[in-house]
Amino acid sequence: MNYDVVIIGGGPSGLTAGIYASRAGLSVAIVEMRFAGGQITSAENVENYPSFNQISGVDLAMKMLEQAESCGAVMIYDKVAATDFSNDDKVITLASGSKLNCRAVILAMGAEARKIGLDNEDKFIGRGVSYCALCDGALYKGKRVIVVGGGNTAIGDAVYINKFASKVYLVHRREEFRATKVELDRLHNSTIEVITDSVISVIHGDKMVEGVSIKNVKNDEIKKIDLDGIFVAIGQVPQSQDIGKDVLRDKSGYVVGSEDCTTNISGVFVAGDVRTKHVRQVVTATSDGAVAAEMAVLHLS
Ligand SMILES: Cc1cc2nc3c(=O)[nH]c(=O)nc-3n(C[C@H](O)[C@H](O)[C@H](O)COP(=O)(O)OP(=O)(O)OC[C@H]3O[C@@H](n4cnc5c(N)ncnc54)[C@H](O)[C@@H]3O)c2cc1C
């Protein structure tokens, strides 16, 4: 099939790119390997996307999908398995074996939070387990929370949540934190209780998180803590593994792209969480989607 633009990923950035590119009169396909909406569909409540005081992640995603389709974007539910961006005519191979040809591509594959890896972790996502302090921190006003991680993000998250929560623990598997002096000073000047050389070994709870067991990795000692929330800050994994090696990534795998969403390859643009940037939120993903689509329009004209 031939399209003017193929967008890889049907999360907020891909759907927004679909809205803009379709409204500009281009033929657009959005390839999504799971379900439209991306990561935000895991959020029980979104309270920081302008125009909705509160909306469920699924409802927000469905509104974006509806709008993209009503503008003319075609959803293709399949996985992009390989790409060939070596010519002006770009070729995208899907896991089903079909091929899509287009003249511009928008990479919008997003990122996934790195998980702790506990058996019941998935069950508690949105029910006490969160991977985004900026998104969910304010929901824990007056509650007890543990943050997992040992880098700048984990410390920043713990300090941020400590503004709302009644008690914040920070658990790290090593003795030393891998953070800047500024972050460490903020941590040491706070009321956050630091637990080093330890990992969460069990999440307790029925429908919602009620507590965790913490295991000391040096002496195997276990202690139980009653809690309402677990914030995991052990990194993100950009979903850039399915595209060709010729697209430039940074050392973590994020596609290198500036504010204009261009990449190192002419006609290939990048939008949303998979792009190198600091703030990964719905509002920044949708913003990228608009910019990438407009840049694709410019490229095609
Ligand atoms: C639990 C949770 C709560 C959050 N809460 C908030 C919040 O309250 N407010 C806020 O602003 N942000 C929140 N976020 C962050 C927000 O969801 C992301 O910043 C946003 O979804 C990024 O959009 P995106 O389109 O760039 O990527 P994604 O949402 O990650 O979408 C990328 C899509 O690409 C698809 N894809 C990947 N690879 C392929 C492939 N090879 N072929 C086909 N499809 C592919 C994926 O299946 C996915 O659907 C939250 C995130 C999580 C996980």
PDBQT file of the ligand as one rigid body, heavy atoms in Angstrom, charges set to zero:
ROOT
HETATM    1  C1  LIG A 401       1.123   4.522  34.116  1.00  0.00    +0.000 C 
HETATM    2  C2  LIG A 401       1.425   5.798  33.355  1.00  0.00    +0.000 A 
HETATM    3  C3  LIG A 401       0.782   6.969  33.727  1.00  0.00    +0.000 A 
HETATM    4  C4  LIG A 401       1.022   8.147  33.043  1.00  0.00    +0.000 A 
HETATM    5  N1  LIG A 401       0.337   9.261  33.416  1.00  0.00    +0.000 NA
HETATM    6  C5  LIG A 401       0.524  10.406  32.739  1.00  0.00    +0.000 A 
HETATM    7  C6  LIG A 401      -0.209  11.586  33.090  1.00  0.00    +0.000 A 
HETATM    8  O1  LIG A 401      -1.012  11.586  34.046  1.00  0.00    +0.000 OA
HETATM    9  N2  LIG A 401       0.009  12.704  32.348  1.00  0.00    +0.000 N 
HETATM   10  C7  LIG A 401       0.887  12.745  31.305  1.00  0.00    +0.000 A 
HETATM   11  O2  LIG A 401       0.997  13.781  30.665  1.00  0.00    +0.000 OA
HETATM   12  N3  LIG A 401       1.611  11.649  30.964  1.00  0.00    +0.000 NA
HETATM   13  C8  LIG A 401       1.452  10.493  31.648  1.00  0.00    +0.000 A 
HETATM   14  N4  LIG A 401       2.182   9.383  31.307  1.00  0.00    +0.000 N 
HETATM   15  C9  LIG A 401       3.192   9.496  30.229  1.00  0.00    +0.000 C 
HETATM   16  C10 LIG A 401       2.494   9.438  28.853  1.00  0.00    +0.000 C 
HETATM   17  O3  LIG A 401       1.647   8.319  28.798  1.00  0.00    +0.000 OA
HETATM   18  C11 LIG A 401       3.533   9.391  27.752  1.00  0.00    +0.000 C 
HETATM   19  O4  LIG A 401       4.388  10.505  27.851  1.00  0.00    +0.000 OA
HETATM   20  C12 LIG A 401       2.873   9.393  26.366  1.00  0.00    +0.000 C 
HETATM   21  O5  LIG A 401       1.971   8.309  26.237  1.00  0.00    +0.000 OA
HETATM   22  C13 LIG A 401       3.905   9.315  25.259  1.00  0.00    +0.000 C 
HETATM   23  O6  LIG A 401       3.230   9.201  24.044  1.00  0.00    +0.000 OA
HETATM   24  P1  LIG A 401       3.951   8.594  22.753  1.00  0.00    +0.000 P 
HETATM   25  O7  LIG A 401       2.921   8.585  21.686  1.00  0.00    +0.000 OA
HETATM   26  O8  LIG A 401       5.209   9.290  22.507  1.00  0.00    +0.000 OA
HETATM   27  O9  LIG A 401       4.369   7.101  23.158  1.00  0.00    +0.000 OA
HETATM   28  P2  LIG A 401       3.519   5.870  23.695  1.00  0.00    +0.000 P 
HETATM   29  O10 LIG A 401       2.386   6.315  24.505  1.00  0.00    +0.000 OA
HETATM   30  O11 LIG A 401       4.539   4.990  24.323  1.00  0.00    +0.000 OA
HETATM   31  O12 LIG A 401       2.945   5.171  22.377  1.00  0.00    +0.000 OA
HETATM   32  C14 LIG A 401       3.796   4.515  21.487  1.00  0.00    +0.000 C 
HETATM   33  C15 LIG A 401       2.997   3.463  20.745  1.00  0.00    +0.000 C 
HETATM   34  O13 LIG A 401       3.829   2.898  19.735  1.00  0.00    +0.000 OA
HETATM   35  C16 LIG A 401       3.533   1.519  19.620  1.00  0.00    +0.000 C 
HETATM   36  N5  LIG A 401       4.696   0.853  19.023  1.00  0.00    +0.000 N 
HETATM   37  C17 LIG A 401       5.968   0.734  19.526  1.00  0.00    +0.000 A 
HETATM   38  N6  LIG A 401       6.731   0.030  18.687  1.00  0.00    +0.000 NA
HETATM   39  C18 LIG A 401       5.955  -0.310  17.619  1.00  0.00    +0.000 A 
HETATM   40  C19 LIG A 401       6.179  -1.070  16.439  1.00  0.00    +0.000 A 
HETATM   41  N7  LIG A 401       7.361  -1.607  16.156  1.00  0.00    +0.000 N 
HETATM   42  N8  LIG A 401       5.147  -1.236  15.584  1.00  0.00    +0.000 NA
HETATM   43  C20 LIG A 401       3.912  -0.704  15.840  1.00  0.00    +0.000 A 
HETATM   44  N9  LIG A 401       3.645   0.019  16.964  1.00  0.00    +0.000 NA
HETATM   45  C21 LIG A 401       4.647   0.208  17.839  1.00  0.00    +0.000 A 
HETATM   46  C22 LIG A 401       3.283   1.091  21.068  1.00  0.00    +0.000 C 
HETATM   47  O14 LIG A 401       2.499  -0.095  21.110  1.00  0.00    +0.000 OA
HETATM   48  C23 LIG A 401       2.547   2.310  21.619  1.00  0.00    +0.000 C 
HETATM   49  O15 LIG A 401       1.156   2.166  21.535  1.00  0.00    +0.000 OA
HETATM   50  C24 LIG A 401       1.957   8.172  31.967  1.00  0.00    +0.000 A 
HETATM   51  C25 LIG A 401       2.629   7.011  31.605  1.00  0.00    +0.000 A 
HETATM   52  C26 LIG A 401       2.367   5.825  32.289  1.00  0.00    +0.000 A 
HETATM   53  C27 LIG A 401       3.090   4.557  31.891  1.00  0.00    +0.000 C 
ENDROOT
TORSDOF 0
